[in-house]
Amino acid sequence: MRLELVPLPSSDVERSKAFYIGRVGFVLDHDIEPGNGMRIVQLTPPGSACSIVIGGGISSPDAAPVLGLHLVVDDVEVARRTLVDNGVDVSDVNDMGGGVRYAFFTDPDGNSWALQQISR
């Protein structure tokens, strides 16, 4: 059993696609329109086995945002700086103790993400 795809609500597919590709650095896997008003845009963070999907007919644009998605990174400072340099509003890094550090951001639809670094 593997988690491989997380659907996210999006009120504007093109805006979301541009955000995830151009600002966050996800890779476009698919952008297809199989019919009946459905559009599937699948994007994957670099190095991840799990993708997100946005698109017309996938979920209601009025659906509540998905909260607390985690992107696990080796260096939260570097990941944060990259996103900030790409125009993403990212929180300061929070040191939670025990080698755990986080920074947080949201996409244009309020879906929230955490950059997580756990030092081993």
RACORRA-V860192 format. One record per residue. RES is the residue in one small letter. D_FIRST is the distance of its C-alpha to the first C-alpha in Angstrom with 1 decimal. Layout:
res: <RES | RES>
d_first: <D_FIRST | D_FIRST>
This chain:
res: <m | r | l | e | l | v | p | l | p | s | s | d | v | e | r | s | k | a | f | y | i | g | r | v | g | f | v | l | d | h | d | i | e | p | g | n | g | m | r | i | v | q | l | t | p | p | g | s | a | c | s | i | v | i | g | g | g | i | s | s | p | d | a | a | p | v | l | g | l | h | l | v | v | d | d | v | e | v | a | r | r | t | l | v | d | n | g | v | d | v | s | d | v | n | d | m | g | g | g | v | r | y | a | f | f | t | d | p | d | g | n | s | w | a | l | q | q | i | s | r>
d_first: <0.0 | 3.8 | 7.0 | 9.4 | 12.2 | 14.4 | 17.5 | 20.7 | 24.0 | 26.8 | 30.4 | 31.4 | 28.9 | 31.4 | 32.0 | 28.4 | 27.8 | 30.8 | 29.8 | 26.4 | 27.8 | 31.3 | 31.0 | 27.5 | 27.0 | 23.7 | 23.6 | 24.0 | 21.4 | 22.7 | 25.5 | 26.0 | 27.8 | 26.7 | 29.4 | 30.3 | 30.5 | 26.8 | 26.1 | 22.8 | 23.1 | 20.0 | 20.5 | 18.8 | 20.2 | 21.5 | 19.3 | 16.1 | 12.8 | 12.5 | 15.3 | 17.3 | 18.9 | 22.4 | 24.8 | 27.1 | 25.5 | 22.1 | 23.1 | 26.5 | 28.6 | 29.8 | 26.4 | 26.2 | 25.0 | 21.6 | 22.5 | 21.4 | 19.1 | 19.2 | 20.1 | 20.2 | 23.4 | 25.6 | 28.7 | 28.8 | 32.5 | 32.0 | 29.1 | 31.2 | 34.3 | 32.7 | 31.5 | 35.0 | 36.7 | 34.8 | 36.0 | 33.1 | 34.3 | 32.5 | 33.4 | 35.0 | 32.9 | 32.4 | 32.5 | 30.7 | 31.8 | 30.1 | 29.3 | 27.2 | 28.5 | 27.6 | 29.1 | 28.3 | 28.8 | 28.2 | 28.1 | 30.9 | 29.2 | 28.6 | 24.9 | 24.9 | 23.5 | 23.9 | 24.5 | 23.5 | 25.0 | 24.5 | 27.1 | 26.4>
